């Protein structure tokens, strides 16, 4: 029934209007649009292995498939190491003895080994393709569900592009790590170990020469890992920032064109793409430096081994076939060694992607108090006692936005809430469905503390319509029935009638018409009327309306008010009002000023007794809110 973050995409979660929430400096720990989140947790040294191990709960169900894939790749890789032994036998046998007839059996073995290798690598890909696609789907589903459960304050702090990049490119990076690098880190390590043993078996002197680069390579790769990890994280965060710029440009295209600011946004986009380009080039430089050493040092060692081996063959201390077998084994190990740079690079990419994914998954959700029976006081309506609120990022030393709200809205009564811009009206209405949590105080519905009511049930009881209506890429019917999925066709028709949304019948497919992203194919007044229909469609017990008629013309406003009076007569409602016509819908009016309820009474009484109310209703400047941040 109510619009809530459990049922809407995160980028569209209802937020306070700018006049009610002009934020100061953002939370330094988490990003908003255009910023990057830090890697890891404070005080915990970052570890690539520790980060990647966090994928294990998702990989555990397919561990058998992963093991089978690793086994197939390992057998294929080890079969390659048999080729040098066969070549050595060919050189020392048929070739040395000029016996061409004896050449065919080992040649057939080489062909068979090639077929086995190809078949096993094909099998490896087939084994993992489907389960890893399912793993990615599960992780993306968990991330989306987590975003729905996180409080609105989380979405206020994070840029939508940062979240989108975690659900798309980061997810792809993690899946690809499990497909290739994870498998080949294991397979190449075992292959290198087996090849090293084989080289020592063939000739320990040549093996020592071939392994001389091992120590400098280990030192270099550790140094590379630290620098590349930092660059990979920076690139992924910059990609998230770039996604935010693109999304804002698309959603705000009308504003950019209307004010001729498309060139300014293009410059911003160009600057961020150049920044990302620089980071990617830095990553490429790091990888190139590592790769040049990884390729160069083993080649140099192999050349030395070849020279020494030729000397030994010339002095009859080594057979030609053994030298061929040794060199073939060393060449077969080139891929496990040369792939080290790529495997380390992708592993670090995957580790930083995993860090970014779990930064969201580790975010604390708003605590749900254990459900208690609680007193039921039918007819008590809505009560706020000593309710205080401040945003977590409010500067230290500033007063709370709401400094002790005491208010009682009787059952069946409509209360109008008025106040100057920045007084916190929208914030107060967001406390009732617990889109934000009160800092202190108690809010009850018919005598029951809202913290004792499960959120899903609370948002069935409290229905909300925001001044800035949010519509989704769906049909008119689907958008309205978000407020009450089980509503009957008659309730849908009645809700449209109450909101004076007769224009729906003139749409190409009526209520089945797709409204497009953000509902921008409709006018502001049409979107607001659909949002109002969504709020009233389920006959809510409690109704919160945040200046729901602000985008309507005078004639339509009068019609909506007339129909809305019938709905308000059967519910308990809190209506944020800025105009006298909206105030007249209410039985009583509450004036919010300086963080407290300054006055409560009927419209006529307050005109006589409250100077603040008279100024608000007359359109004159209301008194400044000393020390209160504009929210």
N, C-alpha and C positions, 0 to 999 in steps of 0.2 A: 504494500500500500504506500509506504513512504519511499521517497528516493533515498537510497542508502548506498554506501560504498560496497556492500556485499553484492550488489546487483548491477553496478555500472562500471564501465571501463575507468581505470585510474585517472587518465588524463581529463576525464569529464566529471570527476567528483566535485560536488558543489562546494564552492569556496566563498568566503566573505567578499562582498564587493570591495572595490578599491577604497571607497570612502570609509569603510569599516575596518579595512585591514591594509594600511600602508606600512608594510614591514620595514623595520630597520635592517641593519646588517644581518645576513642570513646566518643560520647555525653553522659554525665553522667545521663541524664534524661531518655534515652531510651536504651533498650538492643540491643547488637549484639549477635552473637552466643556465648553460654556459660555464659550469664549474665541474670539477672532477672530484670524485670521492677518493679518500685515501685508501691505500692498500693495507690489508691486514688489520689487526687489532693493536691498540696502543700497548707498548711494552712487550709485545710478542714478536720475536725475530721472524721475518718471513722465510718460509721454506717452500720450495717448489714441490717437494714430495708431500709435505704436510697438506698443502693446498689441494693437490691432486687426489690425495686419499679421501677427501671429502666427497668424491664422486662414488665411493664404494657402495654406500647404501642403494644408489640407483643401479649400479652395475652388478650387485649381488644376485638378483634374479636371473641374470643371463651369464653368470660366471662360467657355467658349463660351455656355453657357446664361445665365450672368449677363450677358454682353455683349449677348446677344439680348434679354434682359429690359430692360436699360438702354436699348437702341436703340428698342424698342417704346414704352417710357414716354417717351422723349425725343421721338420723332416725334409722339406723342399730345400732349405738352405744347407742342411748337412749332406744332402745328396750331391750338391755341387762340389763338396769337398772330396767326394769319391773320384771326381773327374781327374784331378792331378795324379792320383794313384794309378788310374787306368792309363793315363798318358805316359807315366814313367815306365809302366810295364811294356807299352808299345815301343818306346824308344829303346829300352834295353833288350826287348825280345824281337818282334818281327823286323823292326828297322835295323837293329844291330846285326841280325842274322840274315837279313835280306830275304825273309820268309813272308812273302805277301799273302800267302794263303792263311797264315796265322793271324793276319791283321783283321779279318772280318769279325771274329767273335768279340774282341774288345771294342771294335767300332760299333757293333750292335749294342753293347753295354752302354756306350756313350749316348747312343740314340735313345735307349730306354730311360736313362737317367734324365735326359732332357724332357721326355714326355711326362715322366713322373713329376718333375719340378713344375711344369706348366699346369698339370692337372691339380696339384696340391695348392698352387697359388689361386687358381680359379675357385677351388673348394673353400679356401679361406675367405674370399670375398662373399661368396654365397651364404656361408654360415652366419656371418655377422650383419649382413645388410638389413634384414627385417628386424631383428631384435634391437639394433642400435637406433633404427628409426622409431621404434616404440619407446626406447629410453628417452630420446629427445622429446618425443610427444609428452611423456610423463613429466619430465622436468619443466617443460614449458607450461604444462597444465598446473603444476604446483606453484610456479612463479605467478601465473595469472591469479590463481586462487589466493595466494598470499597478498597480492596487491589489492584484492577486494577486501581482505580482512584488516589491512593496515588502516589506521585512523587517517582522517582528512589532513591532520597536521603533518603526516609523513609526505603526502602528495604536495602540500604547500612548499616543502623544502626541496623536493627533487624535480629536476628538469625532466619533462616527458621523454625527450630524446635519449637521456641516459637510461631510462627504463626500457624504451623500445630496443635500444642496441643490446641490452642484456637478454632480451627475449628473442632476438634474431641472430645477429652476428656472433655474439658470445656463445649462444647455444650451438651454433654450427661448429665453432672452434672446438668446443668440448666433445662433440660427437666425433669429429674428425680425429681428435687425439686418441679416442678409444678404437677407432678404425685402423689407423696406421701407426703413429708413433709409439703407442703403448705396446702394440704387438712387436714392432721391430726393435724397440729398446730391449725387449726380452730375447727375441730371436737373434739379433745381431750380437748381443753379449755372449750368448751360448755359442754362436758360430765362431766368434773371435776366440773364445776360450778353446774350443775344439780345434780350430785351425792352428792356434799356437802350440797345442800339444802335438799336433801332426808335424809341424815344422821342426820341433825339438826331436821328434822321433826320426825324421829324415836326416837332420844334421844340426846338432846343437850350436855349432859355431856360427852358421849362417842365421839361425834363429835369434841368437843374441844380437847380431848386427841389425836384423830386421826390426827388433823390438826396442832399439835405442831411443826412438822418438817418443816412447810411451810417457816418460816422466814429464818432459816439457809440455806434451799435449794435455796431461791431467791438470797441470798448473794453469795453462792457458784457458782451458774450458771452464774452470772454476771462476776465473776472472771475467770471462765472457758472460757467464750465466748471470752474474750480479748486474752488469751493465745492461744486458739485453732485457732482463726482467723489468727493470725500471723503464726502459724505452717502450717495451710492449704495453705496459700499463698506461703510460702516457698516451700512446697512440689510440688505445681502446677508449680512453676517456675523451680524447679529442674527437673521435668518431661519434661518440654519444652527443657531444656538444654540437657537432655538425648536423646530426639528425634533428636536434631540437630546432636549429635555425631553419632547416628545410620545412619542418612541420609548422612552425610559426609563420613562415612565409606563405605556405599554402592556405592555412586557416585564415590568415590575415590579409589575403590578396586584395580584398576590396579596399581596406585601409591603405595599403601600400600604393595602389593605383590612384585612389582618391586624393592622396596627399603628395603624389609624385615621389614617393620615397623608395621606389624599386631599385634605383641606383645605389642608395645608401645601404639597403639590405644586400644588394649584390656585392658591394665592397666588403661588408661584414662576412659574407659567405666566402668571398675570395681570400680574405685574410685568414679565415680559419682553415680553408683548404690548403693554403700555403704552409700554415703551421703544421697541419697533419702531414703534408708532403715532406717537410723538413724532418719530422720525427721518423717517417718511414724510410727516408734516405739515411738517417742516422742508424736505424736498425739494419738497413742493407749494408752499410759500411762496416758495422760490427761483425755481421755474418761473413762478409767478404774477407775481412782480416783473418777471422778464424778459419775459414775454408782454405785460404791460401796456405796457411801453416799446416792444416790437417792434410792437405793434398801434397804440399811440397816436401815436408819432412819424411813421410813414408816413402815417397818416390826416391828421395836422396838415399835413404837407408837401403831401398831395394836395389839401387844402382851399385852401392857398395857391396851388397850381398852377391850380386851378379858377378862383379869383378873377382871377389874372393872365390866364389864357386867355380868360375872359369879357371882360376889358378889351380884349385884343388883337382879339377877334372884333368887339366893338363899334366899334373904330377901323379895321376892315377890314385889320388886319395879320395876321389868321389866319382861315381858313375855318372855318365851323361843323363841317364834316365832319372836318377835321383835329383840331379840339378833341375831338370825340367819339372819334375813333380814338386820340388820346393818352390820354384818360381811360380808355377801355376797356383799353388796353394796361397802364396803371398798375394798374387793378383786377385784370387778369389776373395781375399780379405779386404781388398780395397774398398768395396761397397760398405761393409760394416764400419770401416774406419771413416771413410769420407762422408757417410750419412750421419756421422755423429753431430756435425754442425747443424744440419737440418733438424735432426731429432731433438737436440737441445733447444733450438730456437722454438720449434712448435710446442715442445713441452712447456716452455716458459709462457708462450702465448696462451696455452690451455690453462696453466696455473693462474695467470692473471684473470682470464675469463671466469674461472671457477671462483676466484676471490670476489669478483664483481657480482656474480650470481648470488653467492651466499651473503654478500653485504645486505642484499634485500631480504633474503630468507631468514637472516639472523635478526632482523629488525623486530623489536618487541611489539607485540600486538597489545591493544588496550585490554587491560585485565577485565575479565568478566567475573563479577562477584557470584559466589555460589547461590543458586536460586533458593530463596527462603519463602515460606508461605506468606509472610508479611500481612499487615492489617489491610483488609478491604473495606473501604469507606465509600460505598456507592453514593454518588452525588457530591463528593468532595471536590471534584474538578482537578485543576492544576495548582500546586502550591510550590513556591520557591522561598526557601528560608535561609537567609545568610549566604546566598550564592555569590561566590567570588570567582574571577577568572582572569588569568594573564597568559599571554602566549609564551611558550618556552624560550623564544628568542628575544623577548622584550629586554631592553637595556636594564642592567642592574640599577636599582635605586629609583626607578620609575614606579608610580602607583599602579595597582591592578586596573585593568580595563573596566571590570565590574567589581565593585568594592563592597558588596553586601546587599544583594537584591532580595527584598521581601515583597512577595506579590501573591495574591490569591485570585485565581480565575474560577468562579463558581461553575458547577456543572451546568452545561447548557448555555453558558454565557459567552458572549464574544467580547474580547478585550482588545482594544486598539493600543498599540505601542508606538509612541512618537518620541522624537528626540532629534537633536542637532546632528548634522553630518559628523561621523566619527564617534558618536556616543556609545556604540556597541550594540545597536539594535539587532543587526543580523547575527552577530556573535551569540547574543542571548537566545535567539530562536534556534540556533544550531545546537544549543545545549540540551534541548528537550528530546530530540531523537538520538542524542549522544554522538553526534558527528564530532563534537569536541567534548572533553571531559571537564566538568567544573573543577576549579582548583580547590574550592572549599564550599561548604553548605550542602543543602539537601533539596532535591527536586522530587516531588511525588505526583503520581497520577492516581486519583481516587484513593489517596492515602498510602500508596505503595511506592517505596523508593525506586526510582527508575534504574538504579544500579542492581536491584534485585530482580529485574525483569530481563529475561534473555533478549539479546539485541534483536533477533529475528522477530520475536513477539512484540517488542517495543515499537519496531518500525511498521508493524501491522496496525498498532494502535494509533501511532502519531503519523499523520500524513503531512507532507511538506510541499509547498510550491515556492520556488525561489524567484526573485525579481529577474535574474538572468536565466531564462529557461534553457535547459540542455535537452536537445533531441538527438537521436541516434540514427545511424544509417539503417533504417527499418521502416516498416509501414506505419501509417498514422495509428492504426489499431494497436500494433505492437508497442508503440511508444506510450500510448495512453494506458494500456493494460499492464505496464510495468508497475503501476500503482495498485493493481489488484488482478493478478493473473487469472483468478477464478470468476471474475465478474461476468455477468450474463450480458447478452446483446442488448437487453433493455437497459441495464445499468450503463453500458457504454453510450447508448443513445441519450439517456438522461444526462450523463456527464457532459456530452457535447452540447446539449441544449443549455445546461447551466452556464457553460463557458461561452455561450453564443458563438459556437464554432460551426455554424451552418455552412461556412465556406468548404468544409470537408466534402459535402455532397457534390460540390461542383468540381472537385478534383478528378483527374482522368479515371481513376479506379476507386473513387470514394475513400472509405477508410482503409482500403488496401493499397493506397498510393504510397510509394516509397518517397520519403521526404529528403533523402540525401544526408551527407555528413553534416552534423551540427544543425540540421534543419535549415540551411541557408537558402534553400529554394523557396522558403516561406518568408513572409514579412515578420518584423519583430512582434507586431500585435498578434499575428496568427500563431507564432511560436508560444507566446505567453498564454494565449487562450488554450492551446493544447496542454501546456504544463499545468494550467489550472484544472482542466478536465482530468488529467492524470491524478491530481491531488484529491479530487472529490469522487472519483469513480467508485471507490469501494465503500462508500458511506462510513468514513472514518469516525472513530470515537473522539479523537482529538485532531484538530486541524491547525496547522501553522502556515500562514500566508505572509510572505515577505514582499510587501508592496506589489501585489499581483496584478494590478491594473495600470501600471505606470506607462506601458507602451500603447494603451488603447486611446482612440479618439473619444471625444466627449459623448457622442451618441452611443457608441458601442459600450463605453464604460457604464452609462446609465442602464443599458439593457442587462449587462452582466451583473451589476449591483442588485437589480431587481430579482434576477434569478438566484443570485448567491444568497440572498436573505433567507430563502427557503432552506438551503443547505445549512446555513449557520444556525437556523432555529433548531436543528436536531443534533448538534455537535457542540463540543467545547472548543473555542477557537481563540488563537492569538494572532492578530493581524498587524503587521508593521505598516504604518500609514504615514504618508507625507502630505496628503491633500485632505481638505475638509470633507470632500465627497466620500472618501474611503473611511474617514473617521466616523461618519454618520452610520456606517454599517454596524458599529459596535454599541454594546450596551453601556460600557464604561471605557475610560481612557486612562492609560498609565503613561506618565511623563518620565523619560529616562534622561538624567543629567548628572554629570560628574560621577558616573559610576554607580548611582543609586536611583531608586524610584523616588523622584522628587514630589510627585503628586499623583493621586488617583481620584477619579470622579467622572461624572457625566460630562459630555461636551459643553453643555451650557454652564455647569458649575465651574469647570476649569477656566472657561472664558472670564468668569467673574473673579476667581480666586488665585489663579496662577499666571504671573507675569511671563514666565518662560513659555507657557502654552499659548498665551495670546500672541507672543512674538512669532512662534512657530507657525501658527495658523494664519497670521497676517502676512507672512512672507518676509518679515523683517529679519535682520541678522540675529540669530540666537546667541546667547552669551558663550564666550570661548570656554572650552573645557580645559581648565588649568591643569597642566602636568599629565594629561591623559594622552597616550599615543593614539593617533587616528587609526581606528580599526573598523 
